[in-house]
Amino acid sequence: MNSMTDREPTDADLAAIVAEWPRIAADLAALDTEITALYTTDRVDELAVRRNRRTTRRVLNGAHRLLGGEAA
């Protein structure tokens, strides 16, 4: 039993996940915002637009941070 599915994550694997977590969390928030906008109303209101803009900014900041830049 020496397959990739049987091994535990290494410290480097866990560190990579921790480093990527802000981006992962932002992606999940963006997805949640989009789903909420799709299923709660027949029209998009200003609050939904602002919420989507805010989560998009979080996704972009997370990606920028992963690439070694400073997030605004």
C-alpha positions in Angstrom: 0.0 0.0 0.0 2.3 2.7 -1.3 -0.1 4.7 -3.4 -0.5 8.5 -3.2 -3.9 8.1 -1.5 -2.4 6.2 1.4 0.3 8.7 2.3 -0.1 11.6 4.8 0.5 15.2 3.7 4.0 16.4 4.3 4.9 19.6 6.2 5.5 21.2 2.8 2.1 20.1 1.6 0.4 21.5 4.7 2.4 24.8 4.4 1.3 25.1 0.7 -2.4 24.7 1.8 -2.0 27.3 4.5 -0.3 29.7 2.0 -3.1 29.2 -0.5 -6.0 29.3 2.1 -6.8 33.0 1.7 -7.3 32.4 -2.0 -9.3 29.2 -1.4 -11.6 31.0 1.1 -12.1 33.9 -1.3 -13.0 31.6 -4.1 -15.5 29.8 -1.8 -17.0 33.2 -0.8 -17.3 34.3 -4.4 -19.0 31.0 -5.3 -21.4 31.4 -2.4 -22.2 35.0 -3.5 -22.9 33.9 -7.1 -25.2 31.0 -5.9 -27.1 33.3 -3.6 -27.6 35.9 -6.3 -28.9 33.2 -8.7 -31.3 31.6 -6.3 -32.7 34.4 -4.1 -34.2 36.8 -6.6 -35.2 37.1 -10.2 -33.2 40.3 -10.5 -29.8 41.4 -9.3 -30.0 44.2 -6.7 -27.3 46.7 -5.8 -26.4 44.8 -2.6 -25.7 41.6 -4.7 -23.5 43.7 -7.1 -21.5 45.1 -4.2 -21.2 41.7 -2.5 -19.9 40.2 -5.8 -17.5 43.1 -6.3 -16.1 42.6 -2.8 -15.7 38.9 -3.1 -14.1 39.3 -6.6 -11.6 41.7 -5.0 -10.8 39.1 -2.3 -10.1 36.5 -5.0 -7.8 38.8 -6.9 -6.0 39.9 -3.7 -5.5 36.2 -2.7 -4.1 35.4 -6.2 -1.8 38.4 -6.0 -0.6 37.4 -2.6 0.2 33.9 -3.9 2.2 35.3 -6.7 4.4 37.2 -4.2 2.8 40.6 -4.3 1.3 42.7 -1.6 -2.5 42.8 -1.5 -4.2 46.1 -1.2 
